[in-house]
Amino acid sequence: MDNTRHGLRTKCLEKCLFILDGTAVEGMLADISLSGALIRTGAGMTGAAPGRECRLHLCSSTEVCPTAYSCRIARVSPGEIGVAFITSEGLIRD
């Protein structure tokens, strides 16, 4: 993702948990900004398509990070999913 989009993107290599239709997949945050994140999933995620709503935990354990961020899938490419955070009020406590 381009660093000049909706804000400065910070590179990171942290585990995360991506949830779509109740299915959780452990991924790796490639970068993150105030408006979204790029997630490396390693494999295709069935049903992932731009416009779909999903959730994102910023670590791989819902016990350590019980807060999920409401997101919308912005783009899908082989092994990567770009998401846009919907709102900060979209936080969900699992």
N, C-alpha and C positions, 0 to 999 in steps of 0.2 A: 504494500500500500504506500502511496505517496505521502511523504512527511508534510506536505503543504495543504492537506485537506482541512478538515474542520478543527484542527488544532495540532499541536506538536505531538508526534507519536514517540513514545519511549520504547526502545527495544528491551525485551526481557525474555527470559527462558524459564518461566515458572509453570508448574503444572496447574491445570484448571479442570473444571468439570462442566461440560457442555450438555444441556438437556433439551431434547426436542421430542415432543409427543410422549413424554414420560420416560424416554430412553436416555440414559446417561452414558456419555462417552468421555473418557479421560483424554485430555489434549494438552497442548503446550501453548502458552501465550507467546506469540512471536513479537507482538507489540501492542501497546495500549495507549489510549488518549482519553480525554474527558468525554469524547463523543462515541468511542467504540473500541474494538479490539480485533486483532487478527489471530485466529486460533489454528494451530497445526494439529490435525486430527490423525495424520498418518494413513488413513484410509477413508474412502468415501462414506458418507453418512446417509443412509436411506431416508429419503423425504426432504433432505435439506435443499431449499430453493429460496432465491431472493424473495423478500416480502413475508416469509414465514416468521412467526413469533417463537422465541425460544428463551431459555434462561441460562445464566452463566454464573458459576461459583468461581471466585478468583483463587482457589486452591483445589486440590484433589479430594479433600475430605469435607463432607458437609458437617461433621462434628467440629472441626477446627474453624471452618468458614460457613456458618449456618445461613448467611445472607446470600440470596441469589439476585442477580441483576436481570431485569426484564430487558430483552433485546429483540431486534428485528434483523434477520439475515440480510446483509447488503450484497454479498457476492459469495459464490462458491466456485472453487477451482480444485483440481486434483490435490487432495491432502490438506486443503486450507478452507476455512470458512471465515469471512469477514462479517462482523456484527456491528450494528449501531445500537447504542444504549437508548432505550425509549425515553425514560425520564428518571431522575434521581428518586422520584416518588414511586417508581416502579419496583422498589426493593421488596423482595418477598422473603420472609423469615420461614425457613423450613422447619 
